Amino acid sequence: MVRMVVLVSCVTFFGIGAIPVEAQDEWPQWRGPSGQGHATAQHLPETWSNEQNMVWSRNLPGRGWSSPVVTGNQIWVTAAVETPATPEEIARLKAMPGGQPLSLSSSISLHALCVDFMTGKLLHDIELFREESPQPIHSLNSYASPSPVFAEGRLFCHFGAHGTACLDVETREVLWVQRGIKLNHENGPGSTPVLWKGRLIIQCDGSDRQSIIALDVVSGQIAWETARSGELHQNPQFKKAYGTPLVIRLDEQDQLISPGANWLYSYNPENGEELWRISYEVLGFSVVPRPVFGVGKIFFSTSFLQPELLAVDVTGAQPKIAWRCKRQAPTMPSPLLIGEELYMVSERGIMTCLNANTGEAHWTARLEGNFSSSPLFADGKIYVGNRDGQVFVLRPGREFNLIATNELDSALMASPVALRESLIFRSEESLYRIKAESK
């Protein structure tokens, strides 16, 4: 059997090896140090309200669905300050083909926001760059949906085709801006980048361009670009994707596992060489969920039109689909692997626990509302929030066990953070820090 080890995908960018998850006292990327929705935080609350276990809440300027990253006492998110579209621009938007519920701004100002971990005070509001006449976005998207990534004093903020910026978090100087990578998202940006040694790797899966690109972290220039291979649907709308890759280690080699339209790819993150690809064997596009990896398999969703959860066995000479789940697979929330159980929640709130080895369902249960945020495993509990601001707390296991349901003020699109006995949530309107009160 091939020896496999999960890598921390946000590694130090000067070439030092990956930092062990248990040694991390920061939250450097979307879904935590491992990128798979696991946290080592303990003593986390199960219930809260405005009067109980709420350390602080803070309204944020602008708008964005990006998830927070944390370093020291700094919590960073991105946001877009939008200038409303003119009546003429709105009229042109309504005439566009495709039938998607789109919105548009005349211009946007892209910002990095820093909030104090202890007090909730807004410390910094830094404009990174502006974009005139931005692309339209889906009503469930924002201009600041990709999450930032942090390493060694630098914050990397990606806004899809609108640009990418590198910020020194101590001096608050914008070190570089990359505005030359253009593609048509159709529904706005969604893919979050990953760091691997000296590379910031981004997926560019638009209706007009499909490739994966690595930027040099020092200069922001393109280090390598690899075009997607494999046949795609003739309809440009079925060529796009919004996925986020995951770096793992297979048989003594780092591999970048990258979901695109119709294909799951593996690349050498050093030079972009395609190592292998495997077809979904069904139409899969607008892919949003991030893969997870364990028990010798990569788990991911094909997203739209009829989502399926696929398990790809990578223990043999060639990757192969071990099993697939065709019922209630997620279109947006990422799956969560805990031991030999795989958890997934559909957009319509159906949560399922599967045997990760066989795909057999242990249980299926309905939660309230619709879901975009990805679940988090921390302190022996699963936390997952819906677009009504409800947060469900569950005990993992082969039987459904709902511990509590909590309420926040507005929609949860971003994924939660668990760090230093605290939970951090970003809702449509606010940022929260929640911590159990001392007894």
Secondary structure, 3 states (H helix, E strand, C coil): CCCEEECCCCCCCCCCCCCCHHHCCCECCCCCCCCCCECCCCCCCCCCCCCCCEEEEEECCCECCCCCEEECCEEEEEEEEEEECCHHHHHHHHCCCCCCCEECEEEEEEEEEEEECCCCCEEEEEEEEEEECCCCEECCCCCCCCCCEEECCEEEEECHHHCEEEEECCCCCEEEEECCCCCCCCCCCCCCCEEECCEEEEEEECCCCEEEEEEECCCCCEEEEEECCCCCCCCHHHCCCCCCCEEEEECCEEEEEEECCCEEEEECCCCCCEEEEEECCCCCECCCCCCEEECCEEEEECEECCCCEEEEECCCCCCEEEEEECCCCCCCCCCEEECCEEEEECCCCEEEEEECCCCCEEEEEECCCCCCCCCEEECCEEEEECCCCEEEEECCCCCCCEEEEEECCCCCCCCCEEECCEEEEECCCEEEEEECCCC
